[in-house]
Every structure is written in C-alpha cells, then in structure tokens.
Amino acid sequence: MFEQVKEIYAYREMLRNLVAKELRARYKGSVLGFLWTFFNPLLMLVVYNVVFSFVMRAQIKNYAMFLFVALLPWNYLSVSVLQGAASLVQNGALIKKIYFPREVLPLSVVLANLVNYLLSLLILVPALLAFKIKLTAALLAFPAVLLVETMLVTSLVLCVSVANVYFRDLEHIVGILMTVWFFLTPVLYPGDIIPARVKPFFNLNPATFLMEAYRAIFFYGRWPDWSSLGHLAAGLAVLLALSLVFFSRLQRNIAEEI
C-alpha cells in the first residue's frame, strides 16, 4: 500500500493536470465558463430562499441556509461518487495507451469536486453573513471535518470506479443508492427529529455526523463533537487503506476488461 501511495505521489503532476482538465471540461463551450462554479450555488441559494420563505414556510428559522450548509458538502460527496464510478471506463483509451497508476483517474474526480466545493464557500460565507448568522471560531474546525469527508469520498470513489469496470450495471445502481442515502442522511431535516428507536441505525451512517458537523460550525456556531470526529477519522483511515488494497487487486486486468 505504501508503494502504491508513493507511486501516486510520483505522478502528482499528471494528477494536477487531470484535475485542471476535469474543471475545464465541465464548462467547455458555455458562455460564462468557469463562472458557473459560483453561479450554480448562488442560484441554488436563491431558489431555496424563495421556496422555503414564501411557498413552503419551514418551521426552522433561516431554513434556506440550514439546508444550504449541508447540501453543498453532500453534493461534493454525491457528485464525486457518481462521476467517479465511470472515471476508469470513460478513460479506457488512455489506460490502454500509456502506463500510469490507475488511481490517478478516480482521484482527479475527487479533487476536482473538492475544488468546486471550496469555491462554493465564496457564496456560502457571504450568504451566512447576509442572513445575519453569526460566524464563530468554530470555523477553524472546517478543515478537519472536510479532511474526514474527503477520506470517505476517496474510499468510495476508489471502490466503485474499479468495481464498475467488471460490473457495468454498478454505475446505475450507485445512482439509486445515492438517492436512498440522501434521504437517510439529515440534509433536508435536523438530526434531532429522528426517532430514538431508529437513531442508532442513522448513527451508523458516516454522512450523518459529517452533515451535522458542517451545520454545527457554519449554522449554529458550535464546535463539532471532537470525540466522534476522531473515531470517524480512525475508521475511515482503515476504510481508505482497504480501498487502496481493493483497487490494487482489481486494477491489474483493467486494460483487458475495458
């Protein structure tokens, strides 16, 4: 596994170029180009504010922002997994042409979506201030929470990308599973309305803690639960290591299977 990581690092320039290519390709041919990175979250915020302030009057104060602070990291997770599932298959010609660590392809998807999420903060933070939501020192916890989420995202993308080479239906199944996962994660609703009898099952979902941690630091101005974050990080470190091993085992025959 350590040799695997060293090889990926050796190809870091290729990884950087793939991330840049991924970001450029998303808005290629559009009039506004890269500005859509900012307009997409801004338009989302406007729509949510109109809908939940005038059409569906939510019981939670500033519900649009309550939703927005969790929806942005959820989109980072969801879009990464959905795009990552097809990353190896879509680059079959490149895989057959030259040698490089195959992990670079799914990792480029993760990093491109990470950049998009970080850029969306340029909309999120001013919006929080505009809605008179107080920002506190708890924001200093953001890098730690983001790192833990990125460990989860990377683990999932590595697994689904290489598995999809051998089982092409997985790409479609993942789309369905992500929809189910979305509704089982407190994005649209607060975690404290989950009934006590099923709460232990929701707590098995790593995204539950992550969404609540983002809400704590951005919306409520509180520090996340450091103990839970530490336990989750330790568990995801193991999952990431296993994902690298899983990818290494299955990637040997990728060129023949694509």
Number of C-alpha atoms within 10 A of each C-alpha: 11 9 8 14 12 11 15 19 14 13 13 13 11 17 22 16 12 19 22 14 13 16 21 14 12 13 15 11 9 10 9 11 14 15 11 15 19 17 14 12 22 17 12 14 19 11 13 19 19 13 14 17 15 10 10 11 12 13 8 13 10 18 17 22 22 20 22 24 23 23 21 22 24 20 15 22 24 21 18 25 28 20 19 29 29 23 27 27 21 15 13 16 12 13 19 12 9 7 8 15 18 20 23 23 23 26 24 24 26 25 22 20 23 19 14 18 20 15 14 19 15 13 17 21 14 12 16 19 11 10 11 10 17 12 16 14 10 15 16 11 18 15 10 15 21 17 12 20 24 19 18 21 23 24 24 20 26 29 22 25 27 26 22 21 26 15 10 15 11 17 20 12 11 17 17 12 10 16 11 11 15 18 11 15 23 23 23 16 15 16 17 10 9 13 10 10 7 9 13 11 10 18 13 10 13 18 22 19 23 24 23 22 25 25 23 19 22 26 22 16 17 18 19 22 12 13 9 13 18 14 11 17 20 13 15 21 16 12 17 20 15 15 19 19 16 16 20 17 11 14 19 11 11 18 16 10 11 17
